Amino acid sequence: MLLFLWGGTTATSTWYARNRNFASHQRPMIRSAALTWAAVKLRVYPPVLTAILVFDTGYMLVAWLCWAPNLLVGEALVGRVGPRPEAQPVGA
């Protein structure tokens, strides 16, 4: 799931940037940056959760906790950016 979300948001934001539509580029890039932090949390959370819970349960929780809360925070930030701008033609 993370692979598809991360790849999709990064590809979308790259497409907007390459077409010089920087207003539309910002929203998927915020999501991509939030999902990128999953790599950091995937290394921080396992020692903590496996110390508190049984290893299998802790590791299963880490698989979701490393990215799902980040995406929620990213969505909150996207909401603060404002309404989605209209698509602008290339070179406009």
Buried (B, 14 or more C-beta within 10 A) or exposed (E): EBEEBBEBBBEBBBEBBEBEBEBBBBBBBBBBBBBBBBEEBBEEBBEEBBEEBEEEEBBEBBBEBBBBBBBEEBEEBBEEEEEEEEEBEEEE
